[in-house]
Amino acid sequence: MSLKKEFIKICHMVYEKGFVAATDGNLSQRINYNQALITPSGKNKGELNEDDLLVIDLDGNLIEGKGKISTEVKMHLLAYNSRRDINAVVHAHPVYATAFAAAGRDLTDPVFPEVILTLGKVHLCEYGTPSTEELILPIKKFIDKAWALLLQNHGAVTFGVSLKDAYYKMEKLEHAAKTIFIAEQLGGAKKIPPEKVKQLLSIARSTYGIHPNFELEADENIKLPGVNDEPLYNNEVSYSQIIEDRLRARAGNLNVNPFDVKGRNSISNENRSNLSKSEIDEIIKEFNYKKD
């Protein structure tokens, strides 16, 4: 399936799921280091076809297409210019998630393990007038770690390593919001205890290599016997390992093996060196989307 064809399929899914009404919402996907596909302004997402899609650069300039760029493009540009692991953005108005946003409530409590692991804490961004810089200023506070955000009196936005990933995050956000809303009619959702959250995070990191965007508050940061937080990378780490992880994120498939390596252990120890977290970050920063 071509990139544009899959893009249109997901636009239609967003509309059919009821995540948007009329011409609301916008979706985008990075197509190279400095360009992205994006939906045009004023078009119903359920009626879009491939010819409607626009290509913009990451400064917001129109490169290809005949439609009008949405004034909400600033959210998309902020995401792409802030984080290289974000390759797609979905902004929508799903009913239950938007109801929480309209009520001024976030979704940061640990209620569902799968939400903790895939979305992390879903913070509430203060209201900002659409089409102005006010729209993105509250998002900047959380963009470094967030995969999903609620926009007060507005809607929600999710980020992904692919457009399908960003869509599924929106779907999971709405499902969680709906379930929590129903639970409140029954007396309120019960939070997962801090020690169980810590255990879940440790298992996710050590067993599955998942590093959720979920941090316990200072008074909840309980130390469990025999359970330690796993670092993002081991003290002894190869440059190949770092680059391989980045390629996986960029491909939109965390299971892809870009170097066709038969497991981590086959990487030669000659290429390994002890690196600090800051040194790793610098390597990743230098590697990302360099032109030939």
N, C-alpha and C positions, 0 to 999 in steps of 0.2 A: 504494500500500500504506500502510495506517495505521501510525502510530508503534508502537502496541502489537503489531500483527500482525508487523511487521518485527522487533521486539524478541524476540517468541516464536520466530520463525524462527531467529534467531541463537542463542538459548538451545539450541534443538534441535541446531544445527550444532556447538556446543561439546560437547554430549554425544555426538553421533554420531562426532565426530572422536576421541573418547577423551580429551579434555582434562580431564574430570572423571569420577568414578565415584559411584554411589549418589546421595547428596544433596549432594555436595561443591560448592564454588565459589559465586560470586555475580557478577551482572552488574548494571550500572546505566547510566542515561543521563539527562543533564540535560534537563529539559523547559522550564525558564525560569530566570531569574536566581537563584531561591531554592528550586527544587523539582527532584526527580529521580524517575524510575521505577527500581525496584529489585526484584530477585527476592526472594521470601520465604525464610525459613530452613526447613530440613528438607524441601525439595521437590526431586525429581529434575528436572534441567534439561531432560531429554528428554520429560517428561510435562507440562510447564507449559502452561497456556492463558492467554488474556488476563485472565480474571477473577482469576487468582492474583497478578497484579502489584500491587505496592504503590507508593503515592506518598508520598514523605517530603520534609520541608524540609531545608535544609542545616545544620540544627542536630541532625538525626537524629530529629525527631518524626514520627509517623505521621499523614499527612493523609488518605489514602484507602486502602481495602483492609482485608481481614480477617485476613491472615496475620501472622506474627511477623517482626520485623526481625532480620536476622542480626547477631550480635555483631561480625562483621567489617565492619560498615558504617563503622567508623572509618576504614578505608583509603579508602573512597569519599569520605567527607566531607573528609578531608585533601586529596585531589586537587582536588576542586571548590573548596574554600575557599582553596587555595594558588595555583591557576592558572586563569585565565579561558579559556585555549585548550584545556583539557581538558573535553570534553563527554560522555565515556563512560569506564567502567572495566570491565575483565574480570579477575576473579581466578579462577584455575583451578589444576589440578595435572597438567599434561601430563607424561608419564612421563620423557622425556629431560631436559627443562629442570628438572624437580623432582629428578632424579637428580643433576644438577650442584649444585643447591641443597643437597641432603642431604649431598653430599660436601664442602660448604664451598667450592665453586669458582664464580667469576663467569664471565661471557662478555664480557670487555672487550678481548680481543686482536683486532686487525684481520685477520680471515680472509676474510670475504665482502664485496665492495663494496656489495651491496644491503642487507646488515645494517647496515653503517656508515651508509648514507644514510637508512634508515628507522627503525632502532631506536637507533643510536648505541651507546655503551657500556652493556652490561647489567650493572649492579653487583649484588653480593650484599649483602642486608640481614641483619644479625645476627638470630638467633632472638629472637622476642618471643612471649610467651604469648598465644594467641588470647583475645579478649574483654577484654583489658587494654590500658592505655596503652603497655605494652611493645611491642605489635604495631606501632604506628605510629611510635614514636620512631626506629628505624633508617631508616624510609622517609623521614622528614623531612630526613635528610641529603642525599638525592638528588632529592627531589620537584621542585625548581625546574627541572630540565632533563630528567629521565628520561622516556622513553616506554615502557620495560620494565624490570622489576626481578625478581630472583630473591629468594625469601624462604627463608632457611636452615631446613632441616627442615620445610618447609611447602609451598611451591609457587611460583607466579609471578603477577605482576600487570602488566597493560598498560593504557596510557591512549591515548585517541584523540580526534580532533575529531568523531567520530561513533561509534556502537556498532559499525558494520561495520568502521571503521578500527581500533578497539581489538581486535576479533576477529581481523582480518588480522595485526595485530602479534603476537598470541599464536600464530597459526599459523606465522608466519615465525620467531618465537623457537624454537618446538618443532622446526621443520625444521632450523634452524641447529644446535641442540643435538644433535639426532640425527646430523647429518652429521659434526659435530666428534667425537662419540663414536666413530663408525665410523672416521674418519680416524685416531684414536688407536690403533686396532687395527692400523693399517697403518704405524705409526711416528710418528704425530703430524701435526697440521695445520700447514702452513707459514704464517707470518704475512706479510701484505703489507708490504713495506719502508716505513719512515717517509716517504721522499721520494715514494713512489707514493700513500700515503695523503694526504699534503698536496696533491698534484696532484689527486686525486679530490675532495677537499673544495673546492678552489678552483674546479674545473669545476662542481661541484654548485651553488655559490653564484652564480657569475657567469652560468652558462648556464641553469640551471633555477630559480634563486631558492630553492634548498633550503639550509637552515642546520642541518646534522646535529648531533646531540648527541654529538660525538666530538672530543675534544681530545688532541693528542699530548702525551706527557710532555715535561718540560723538556729532557731530553737527546735527544729525538727531533724537536724542533721545528726542522727543517732549512729553511733559506731556499732556495727554488728560483729560478734566474735567470728573470726575467720573469713570475713567478707571485706575486701578492700576495693576501692574504686580502681578500675583499670584505666591506665593512661591511654590517650589517643593512639600513640605508638609506643612500642617497647623502647627501653633505653638504647638497645642495639637495633638500629633500623637501617635499611638500605634506601638509597635514592630511588631505586627501581620500585620499591614498595610504595613510596609516596606518590610517584608519578602514576603507577598502576591504579591506585585508589582514585586519583583525580580523573583518569581516563574513564573509569567505571561511572563516576558521577556524571561526567560530561556526556557519556553515551546514553544515559538514562536507564542503565541496567546495571545494578550493583553486583550482579552475578557474572558479568562478562569477564573473560580472561584475555585482555588485550595483548599480552606477550606470549600467550600459549605456554605459560610456565606450569609445570606439574607440581603445583603446591609451592608454598613459601620457602620451604627448606631447600629448594633447588637453586635459590639465589646465592651466588657465591659470597662467601664471607669476606673475600678480598674487596668487595664493593661496600662493605658495611662500615659504619663509623658511629660513634656516640654523638647524638645531636640533641640539643635542647629544643624545647617546644618553639621558642622564638626562631631558632635556626630553621626548623622544619617549616614554619609559616613563611619564612623568607623564600625558601626553595619553591614552595607551592606558588607564592606570589609571582616569582620570576618565571615559572614554567607556564602559567596560565595564559593561553591565547596569544602567544607570541607570533608575530608574522615571520614568514621565512626570510 
